[in-house]
Amino acid sequence: MPRIMVTPLSLVDETVRAHAPSHLLTLLGPDYMIEHHGAFAPPRHLRIQVNDIAAPIAGQTEPSAGHAARVLAFVDDWDRSAPMLIHCWAGISRSTASMFMALCKLNPERDETDILARMRRLAPHIAPNRLLTAHADDLLGRGGRMVDALDAVGPARPASEGYLFELPAFIPGEAD
């Protein structure tokens, strides 16, 4: 079964060696972007330069609809033959917003709060970036429900860095 994994930057190499993902999504600020990872052909490693902010700040690159569209297109291009690995600096905000976006795209019939609650149960520290989530909500036509889910699951457990966690790309129904 295809899986989506999230990790902080510090665990990327270890996770690549252990799980052999086919695609890597990197979300880091313009001031600290890594080179293409040697384990991935450039089309299989999407690097997005964006800061982890939820409102405009001078000198920072805020998440845009264009960033969200690139993430969603990358999910479309993923052949699901091996895991997709997503990371940001800490594995808490930009990467988890991207996982949430991917899961909502791949599971259009699933409730947004259910998807996010499943993520939170595995990783209580996650705090998906609100602005990136809002752009994806608009692009996916979710009517504000992705942003509402952020409020519904409540605040994250404080953490300075996350850890590797994963979910199946296709979430089974309650009866499954």
C-alpha positions in Angstrom: 0.0 0.0 0.0 1.4 3.4 -0.9 2.5 5.6 2.1 3.2 9.2 2.7 5.9 9.9 5.3 6.9 13.1 7.1 10.2 13.7 8.8 12.4 16.6 9.9 15.5 17.5 7.7 17.8 15.9 10.3 16.3 12.4 9.5 16.0 12.6 5.7 19.1 10.6 4.8 18.3 7.9 7.4 14.7 7.7 6.2 15.8 7.5 2.5 18.1 4.6 3.4 15.6 2.7 5.5 12.4 3.2 3.4 13.6 3.9 -0.2 10.9 6.4 -1.1 10.4 7.2 -4.8 9.7 10.9 -4.3 11.0 13.6 -2.0 9.3 16.9 -1.3 11.4 19.5 0.4 9.9 22.7 1.9 12.6 25.0 3.3 13.2 28.7 3.4 15.0 30.5 0.6 18.0 31.1 2.9 18.5 27.4 3.6 17.6 25.2 0.6 19.3 21.9 0.2 20.6 20.7 -3.2 18.8 18.0 -5.1 19.2 14.8 -3.1 21.4 12.3 -4.9 19.0 9.4 -4.4 16.3 11.1 -6.6 16.3 12.2 -10.2 15.4 15.9 -10.2 11.7 15.4 -11.3 11.3 13.1 -8.2 12.6 15.7 -5.8 10.5 18.9 -5.6 12.2 21.7 -3.7 9.9 24.6 -2.6 11.4 27.7 -1.1 9.0 29.0 1.4 9.2 30.3 5.0 7.0 28.9 7.7 4.8 31.9 8.2 1.1 32.4 8.3 1.0 36.1 7.4 3.2 38.4 5.4 6.5 39.4 7.0 9.0 41.7 5.3 11.9 39.7 3.8 10.1 36.4 4.1 8.5 34.2 1.4 5.0 33.4 2.5 3.2 30.3 1.3 1.2 31.1 -1.8 -1.4 29.4 -4.0 1.4 28.7 -6.4 3.3 26.7 -3.7 0.2 24.7 -2.9 -0.5 24.0 -6.6 3.1 22.7 -7.0 2.7 20.3 -4.1 -0.6 19.1 -5.4 0.8 18.6 -8.9 3.7 16.7 -7.4 1.2 14.4 -5.7 -0.5 13.8 -9.0 2.9 12.9 -10.6 3.7 10.4 -7.8 3.3 6.8 -9.2 2.7 5.4 -5.7 5.1 2.5 -6.3 7.1 3.5 -3.2 6.6 5.9 -0.4 6.6 9.7 -0.8 8.8 11.4 1.8 8.0 15.0 2.8 10.2 17.2 5.0 10.7 20.7 6.2 13.2 22.0 8.8 11.5 20.5 11.9 8.9 18.2 10.4 6.1 20.2 12.2 4.4 22.7 10.0 5.2 23.0 6.2 5.7 19.3 5.8 2.6 18.3 7.7 0.5 20.8 5.8 1.8 19.2 2.6 0.9 15.7 3.9 -2.6 17.0 4.9 -3.0 18.5 1.4 -1.9 15.2 -0.3 -4.2 13.1 1.8 -7.1 15.4 1.2 -6.4 15.3 -2.6 -6.0 11.5 -2.7 -9.1 10.9 -0.4 -11.7 13.4 -1.7 -14.6 11.7 0.0 -12.9 11.6 3.5 -13.7 14.2 6.2 -10.9 16.7 6.6 -11.1 16.6 10.4 -10.8 12.8 10.4 -7.7 13.0 8.2 -6.0 15.6 10.4 -7.0 13.8 13.6 -5.4 10.6 12.2 -2.2 12.6 11.6 -2.3 14.1 15.1 -2.8 10.7 16.8 0.5 9.5 15.3 2.3 12.8 15.8 0.9 15.1 18.5 3.4 17.8 17.7 2.1 18.6 14.2 0.9 22.1 13.5 0.2 22.3 9.7 1.0 25.7 8.3 -2.4 27.5 8.2 -1.7 29.6 5.1 -0.4 26.7 3.0 -3.5 24.7 4.1 -5.8 27.5 3.2 -4.5 27.8 -0.3 -4.8 24.0 -0.7 -8.4 24.2 0.7 -9.3 26.7 -2.1 -7.5 24.7 -4.8 -9.2 21.5 -3.8 -12.6 23.1 -3.4 -12.9 22.0 0.2 -15.0 25.0 1.2 -12.9 26.0 4.2 -13.1 22.6 5.8 -9.4 22.0 5.8 -8.8 25.2 7.8 -11.7 24.4 10.1 -10.0 21.0 10.8 -7.0 22.9 12.1 -9.2 24.5 14.7 -11.1 21.3 15.4 -8.1 19.2 16.4 -6.8 21.9 18.7 -3.3 23.0 19.5 -0.2 20.8 18.9 2.0 19.5 21.7 5.0 21.8 21.8 8.1 20.4 20.2 11.2 21.8 18.6 11.5 19.0 16.2 9.2 16.2 15.0 10.0 12.6 14.2 9.2 10.2 11.3 5.6 9.2 10.9 3.5 7.9 8.1 0.0 7.2 6.9 -1.3 5.2 4.0 -2.0 7.4 0.9 -5.5 6.0 0.7 -7.4 6.1 4.0 -9.8 3.2 4.4 -13.4 3.9 5.4 -14.7 3.2 8.9 -16.1 -0.2 7.8 -12.8 -1.2 6.1 
